[in-house]
Amino acid sequence: MRKLHLPIIIEMDEDGYYIVSCPLFKGCHSYGETIDEALKNIREVIDICLAETKIEGLNKFVGFRELEVLQNA
């Protein structure tokens, strides 16, 4: 069995739910009421994605950055 280290993005929506995504897979998202629940749920989605995708075909995660933009008032 091969061990993978996958990037996970965690956000909070307007209702207080934690939204989690794995950018290596298209459409790999889940959510939970707590971070732990969201991470448990994304593991299940990642398992499904891994069953359908060859590791060599994964997107390449480059990194995370913030971008400053101006908002018109």
C-alpha positions in Angstrom: 0.0 0.0 0.0 1.3 3.4 -1.0 1.1 6.4 1.4 0.0 9.7 -0.2 0.2 13.2 1.2 -2.6 15.2 -0.3 -3.3 18.9 0.0 -6.6 19.8 1.6 -8.3 23.2 1.5 -10.7 24.0 4.4 -13.1 26.9 4.3 -16.1 27.9 6.3 -19.4 28.8 4.6 -22.0 31.4 5.6 -23.9 28.8 7.6 -20.8 27.8 9.7 -20.2 24.5 7.9 -16.6 23.5 7.0 -16.1 22.9 3.3 -13.1 20.8 2.4 -11.6 20.2 -1.1 -8.7 18.2 -2.4 -7.4 20.2 -5.5 -5.7 17.2 -7.0 -9.0 15.7 -8.0 -11.7 17.5 -10.0 -14.9 17.7 -8.0 -13.4 16.4 -4.8 -15.4 18.3 -2.1 -17.2 17.5 1.1 -18.3 19.3 4.2 -19.0 18.8 7.9 -20.3 20.6 11.0 -16.8 20.3 12.5 -13.3 20.2 11.0 -13.0 16.6 12.1 -16.2 15.6 10.5 -15.3 17.4 7.3 -11.9 15.6 7.2 -13.6 12.2 7.8 -16.0 13.0 5.0 -13.3 14.1 2.5 -11.4 10.9 3.2 -14.4 8.9 1.9 -14.6 11.1 -1.2 -10.8 10.8 -1.8 -11.1 7.0 -1.6 -13.7 7.1 -4.4 -11.6 9.5 -6.4 -8.5 7.2 -6.0 -10.5 4.2 -7.2 -11.5 6.1 -10.4 -8.2 8.0 -11.1 -4.7 6.8 -11.8 -2.1 8.5 -9.5 -0.1 9.5 -12.6 -3.2 11.4 -13.9 -3.6 13.6 -10.8 -3.5 17.4 -11.1 -0.2 18.8 -9.8 -0.7 20.9 -6.7 1.7 23.9 -6.8 0.8 25.8 -3.7 -1.5 28.3 -2.0 -1.2 32.1 -2.2 -3.4 35.0 -1.4 -4.2 37.6 -4.0 -5.0 41.1 -3.0 -7.8 42.8 -5.1 -9.8 46.0 -4.7 -13.5 45.8 -4.2 -15.6 48.7 -5.6 -17.8 50.2 -2.9 
